Amino acid sequence: MEDENIRASQARKGSPFLTAKQAAYFLGLQVKTLTNMRWKGKGPPYRRHGGQVRYHIDELEQWSRENGRKGKRNG
């Protein structure tokens, strides 16, 4: 049983799934902003694991690329 717990702990450290707080930090957003986007049906895809919201890092990167603002240069 202890061996299974150690393996589970090690797997969790390498998990590609981020909490809302981690995802917000990754995207440079406030957690509240990310939460509001989720409630409005906007923002990056998410899923629930055990009732907890999780974001896959690959989907965050893809969402950021597809939804990033393209700045205009004056000059």
Secondary structure, DSSP 4 states (H G I P E B T S, - for coil): -HHHHHHHHHHHHT-SEE-HHHHHHHHT--HHHHHHHHHTT-SS--EEETTEEEEEHHHHHHHHHHH---PPPP-
